[in-house]
Amino acid sequence: MSYGGIEAGGTKWVCAVADEPGRPDKVDTFPTTSPEQTVARAVRFFTENGPVEILGVGAFGPVDIRLGSATWGTITTTPKPGWGDTDVVTPLRSGLQVPIALDTDVNVAALGEWRWGAAHGLDSFCYITVGTGIGGGAVVNGRLLHGLLHPEFGHIRVPHDRARDPFDGICPYHGDCLEGLASGEAIRQRWGRPGQDLSSPAAWEIEAEYLALALVNFVCMLSPRRIIIGGGVAQQPTLLPMARQRLRELLAGYLRVPELTEPQAMEGYIVPPKLGGEAGVIGAIQLAWEAQHGS
């Protein structure tokens, strides 16, 4: 049986086919342009490299993942130009004539890391991506976290010291939410250049501060057994070490477990993804497999 997976991100789409989960056989990556062009290219990939019998899709959002909803499969209030109120499931389903399993892009990345990567064997963890935007997925008590809609880790509010950082933030809805202050696009607009071109220690200290403030919230709310941080911004080599140290300072010994109080143990608690950039598409294939097999 052949499975298809799409990591439908706001910057790029990654499509893959696999005969078994965890091992993509053919992969294609292309930029997220207009909805019509992007979906058509995905359909063409699976037509040329399939057939697949079921497709797993992890979409950027906010996206309606409520089964039975009239707008299921629709990307709703995204700041991505041209993508607001875009139904991505219907054209994929009509173009390929296969069942579709849907979740968020960060939840499927979490699923990939859970089954095949840095969270294997855990019943509770968070996956956070810090890239062009910021998002997060989570597994709680052995299940992907869903609720009224789905987690939106990137839009939590964090303290904003305007004396230290007068930047207003870039989120069109909230201004200085986490994504508005700490995403890759926020870094680019604050400093006038992308993160990969920044060497200023002050720039990365501010980034680590916002990330650590967010981690305090996630630790205190969800008590995850591990936190995985991916995305292009997180590849900056000093960021995770600084965020770990600042998280420890902010928690101030309140939660007395080695993972949050001892530097060496914290290195195994806040970690990069084991699957790297493949976490999302591997998770999308896994989503299809589990939908087919009832897992």
C-alpha positions as CSV (number, residue, x, y, z in Angstrom):
1,M,0.0,0.0,0.0
2,S,1.3,3.5,-0.8
3,Y,0.8,6.5,1.5
4,G,1.0,10.1,0.6
5,G,2.0,13.0,2.9
6,I,2.0,16.8,2.6
7,E,3.7,19.2,4.9
8,A,1.7,22.3,3.7
9,G,3.7,25.1,5.2
10,G,3.4,28.8,4.8
11,T,6.8,29.1,3.1
12,K,7.1,25.7,1.4
13,W,5.2,22.5,0.7
14,V,6.9,19.1,1.0
15,C,5.2,16.2,-0.6
16,A,6.2,12.5,-0.3
17,V,5.1,9.0,-1.0
18,A,6.0,5.9,1.0
19,D,5.2,2.2,1.0
20,E,5.6,2.2,4.8
21,P,5.7,5.0,7.4
22,G,9.0,6.5,8.4
23,R,10.6,6.0,5.1
24,P,9.7,8.4,2.3
25,D,10.5,7.0,-1.1
26,K,10.0,10.1,-3.3
27,V,10.0,13.7,-2.1
28,D,9.4,17.0,-3.7
29,T,9.7,20.5,-2.1
30,F,8.4,23.7,-3.7
31,P,7.6,27.2,-2.5
32,T,4.1,28.1,-1.3
33,T,2.8,30.5,-4.0
34,S,-0.8,31.0,-4.8
35,P,-3.3,28.4,-3.5
36,E,-4.2,27.3,-7.0
37,Q,-0.6,26.9,-8.2
38,T,0.5,25.2,-5.0
39,V,-2.3,22.7,-4.8
40,A,-2.0,21.9,-8.5
41,R,1.7,21.1,-8.1
42,A,1.0,18.8,-5.2
43,V,-1.7,17.0,-7.2
44,R,0.7,16.6,-10.1
45,F,3.4,15.2,-7.8
46,F,1.1,12.5,-6.5
47,T,-0.4,11.8,-10.0
48,E,3.1,11.3,-11.4
49,N,4.6,9.3,-8.4
50,G,1.5,7.5,-7.1
51,P,-1.0,6.3,-7.0
52,V,-1.5,6.7,-3.2
53,E,-4.4,5.2,-1.4
54,I,-4.7,7.7,1.4
55,L,-3.1,11.2,1.9
56,G,-2.1,12.8,5.2
57,V,-1.9,16.6,5.2
58,G,-0.4,18.9,7.8
59,A,-1.5,22.4,7.0
60,F,-0.3,25.8,8.3
61,G,-3.1,27.7,10.0
62,P,-5.2,28.5,11.6
63,V,-7.0,25.6,9.9
64,D,-10.3,24.1,10.6
65,I,-9.6,20.5,11.6
66,R,-13.0,19.9,13.1
67,L,-14.5,16.8,11.5
68,G,-18.1,17.5,10.4
69,S,-17.5,21.2,10.2
70,A,-18.8,22.9,7.0
71,T,-15.4,24.5,6.6
72,W,-13.2,21.5,7.5
73,G,-10.0,21.7,5.6
74,T,-10.1,25.5,5.3
75,I,-7.1,27.7,6.2
76,T,-8.9,30.6,7.9
77,T,-7.4,33.8,9.4
78,T,-3.8,33.2,8.3
79,P,-1.7,36.3,7.8
80,K,-0.2,34.6,4.7
81,P,-1.3,36.9,1.8
82,G,-3.8,35.2,-0.6
83,W,-4.5,32.2,1.6
84,G,-7.2,33.4,4.0
85,D,-10.3,31.3,3.8
86,T,-8.7,28.8,1.4
87,D,-10.1,25.3,1.3
88,V,-7.1,23.0,0.7
89,V,-8.7,19.7,1.2
90,T,-11.5,19.8,-1.5
91,P,-9.2,20.4,-4.5
92,L,-6.7,17.8,-3.2
93,R,-9.5,15.2,-2.7
94,S,-11.1,15.9,-6.1
95,G,-7.7,15.9,-7.9
96,L,-6.6,12.6,-6.4
97,Q,-9.8,10.8,-5.4
98,V,-8.4,9.5,-2.2
99,P,-9.3,9.9,1.5
100,I,-7.5,12.7,3.4
101,A,-6.4,12.8,7.0
102,L,-5.8,16.4,8.2
103,D,-4.0,18.1,11.1
104,T,-1.8,21.1,11.5
105,D,1.7,21.2,10.1
106,V,3.2,21.4,13.6
107,N,1.0,18.6,15.0
108,V,2.1,16.3,12.2
109,A,5.8,17.3,12.8
110,A,5.1,16.3,16.5
111,L,3.6,13.0,15.3
112,G,6.7,12.3,13.2
113,E,9.1,13.0,16.1
114,W,6.9,10.9,18.4
115,R,6.8,7.8,16.3
116,W,10.3,8.1,14.7
117,G,12.4,10.8,16.4
118,A,13.3,12.7,19.5
119,A,10.1,12.0,21.4
120,H,9.9,8.2,20.7
121,G,8.5,6.4,23.7
122,L,7.2,9.5,25.5
123,D,3.5,10.0,26.4
124,S,3.8,13.8,26.7
125,F,6.0,16.4,24.9
126,C,5.8,19.6,22.9
127,Y,7.1,20.3,19.4
128,I,7.8,24.0,18.6
129,T,9.0,25.4,15.3
130,V,10.7,28.8,15.2
131,G,11.0,29.7,11.6
132,T,9.4,32.3,9.4
133,G,6.5,32.0,11.8
134,I,6.2,30.2,15.1
135,G,3.9,27.2,15.8
136,G,3.6,24.3,18.1
137,G,2.1,20.9,18.5
138,A,1.9,18.6,21.5
139,V,1.2,15.1,22.6
140,V,-0.6,14.9,26.0
141,N,-1.3,11.5,27.7
142,G,-0.4,9.7,24.5
143,R,-2.7,11.7,22.1
144,L,-2.1,14.6,19.8
145,L,-3.5,17.7,21.5
146,H,-6.8,19.1,20.0
147,G,-9.5,21.1,21.6
148,L,-11.9,23.8,20.5
149,L,-9.6,24.2,17.5
150,H,-5.9,23.4,17.8
151,P,-2.9,24.7,19.7
152,E,-1.6,28.1,18.6
153,F,1.7,28.3,20.5
154,G,3.0,31.1,18.4
155,H,0.3,33.6,19.5
156,I,0.7,33.4,23.2
157,R,1.5,36.7,24.9
158,V,4.9,37.2,26.4
159,P,6.2,40.1,28.5
160,H,7.5,42.8,26.2
161,D,10.1,45.1,27.7
162,R,9.9,48.1,25.4
163,A,12.8,49.8,26.9
164,R,15.0,46.9,25.9
165,D,13.2,46.1,22.7
166,P,11.1,49.0,21.3
167,F,10.1,46.9,18.2
168,D,6.3,46.8,17.9
169,G,6.0,43.3,16.6
170,I,4.8,42.0,13.2
171,C,1.6,40.0,13.9
172,P,-1.3,41.6,12.1
173,Y,-3.7,40.4,14.8
174,H,-1.8,40.8,18.0
175,G,1.3,42.8,17.3
176,D,3.7,41.7,20.0
177,C,2.7,38.1,20.6
178,L,5.4,35.5,20.5
179,E,5.4,35.1,16.7
180,G,5.2,38.9,16.4
181,L,8.4,39.3,18.4
182,A,10.5,36.2,17.9
183,S,9.7,34.7,14.5
184,G,12.2,34.7,11.6
185,E,10.2,37.5,10.0
186,A,10.2,39.5,13.2
187,I,14.0,39.1,13.4
188,R,14.3,40.3,9.8
189,Q,12.1,43.3,10.3
190,R,13.6,44.3,13.6
191,W,17.3,44.1,12.5
192,G,16.9,44.7,8.8
193,R,18.5,41.4,7.9
194,P,17.6,37.7,8.2
195,G,18.7,35.7,11.2
196,Q,21.3,33.7,9.3
197,D,23.1,37.0,8.6
198,L,23.0,38.2,12.3
199,S,26.1,37.9,14.5
200,S,25.2,40.4,17.1
201,P,25.1,38.8,20.6
202,A,22.4,41.3,21.6
203,A,20.1,40.1,18.8
204,W,20.3,36.5,19.9
205,E,20.0,37.4,23.6
206,I,16.6,39.1,22.9
207,E,15.5,36.1,20.8
208,A,16.5,33.7,23.6
209,E,14.7,35.8,26.1
210,Y,11.4,35.6,24.2
211,L,11.8,31.9,23.6
212,A,12.6,31.2,27.3
213,L,9.5,33.2,28.4
214,A,7.4,31.1,26.1
215,L,8.9,27.9,27.4
216,V,8.0,28.9,30.9
217,N,4.4,29.0,29.9
218,F,4.6,25.6,28.1
219,V,6.4,23.9,31.0
220,C,3.9,25.3,33.5
221,M,0.8,24.6,31.5
222,L,1.5,21.2,29.9
223,S,4.4,19.8,32.0
224,P,5.8,18.0,28.9
225,R,8.4,15.3,29.4
226,R,10.5,16.9,26.6
227,I,10.4,20.0,24.4
228,I,11.6,19.7,20.8
229,I,12.5,23.0,19.1
230,G,12.9,23.0,15.3
231,G,12.7,25.5,12.5
232,G,15.4,27.6,10.7
233,V,15.8,30.2,13.5
234,A,16.5,27.4,16.0
235,Q,19.5,26.2,14.0
236,Q,21.5,29.3,15.2
237,P,24.0,27.4,17.4
238,T,23.9,29.6,20.5
239,L,20.1,30.0,20.7
240,L,19.1,26.8,22.4
241,P,21.9,26.9,25.0
242,M,20.9,30.5,25.9
243,A,17.2,29.6,26.0
244,R,17.9,26.7,28.3
245,Q,19.9,28.8,30.7
246,R,17.4,31.6,30.7
247,L,14.5,29.2,31.3
248,R,16.3,27.8,34.3
249,E,16.7,31.4,35.7
250,L,13.1,32.3,35.1
251,L,11.8,29.2,36.8
252,A,14.0,30.0,39.7
253,G,14.0,26.5,41.2
254,Y,10.2,26.4,41.5
255,L,9.9,23.0,39.7
256,R,12.4,20.7,41.4
257,V,13.2,18.2,38.7
258,P,16.7,17.7,37.2
259,E,15.4,18.5,33.6
260,L,14.6,22.0,34.8
261,T,17.4,22.6,37.4
262,E,20.5,20.9,36.2
263,P,22.3,22.1,33.0
264,Q,23.3,18.7,31.8
265,A,19.8,17.2,32.3
266,M,18.3,20.2,30.6
267,E,20.3,19.5,27.4
268,G,18.3,16.3,27.1
269,Y,15.0,18.1,27.9
270,I,15.1,20.9,25.3
271,V,16.4,19.3,22.2
272,P,16.5,19.8,18.4
273,P,14.3,17.4,16.2
274,K,15.9,14.1,15.4
275,L,14.2,14.1,12.0
276,G,15.4,17.6,11.2
277,G,13.5,19.1,8.2
278,E,11.7,15.8,7.5
279,A,9.7,15.7,10.6
280,G,6.6,17.3,9.0
281,V,6.4,15.2,5.9
282,I,7.2,12.0,7.8
283,G,4.5,12.9,10.3
284,A,2.0,13.5,7.5
285,I,2.7,10.1,6.1
286,Q,2.3,8.7,9.6
287,L,-1.0,10.5,9.9
288,A,-2.2,8.8,6.8
289,W,-1.1,5.4,8.0
290,E,-2.8,5.8,11.4
291,A,-6.0,7.0,9.7
292,Q,-5.9,3.9,7.5
293,H,-5.1,1.5,10.4
294,G,-7.2,3.1,13.1
295,S,-4.3,4.0,15.4
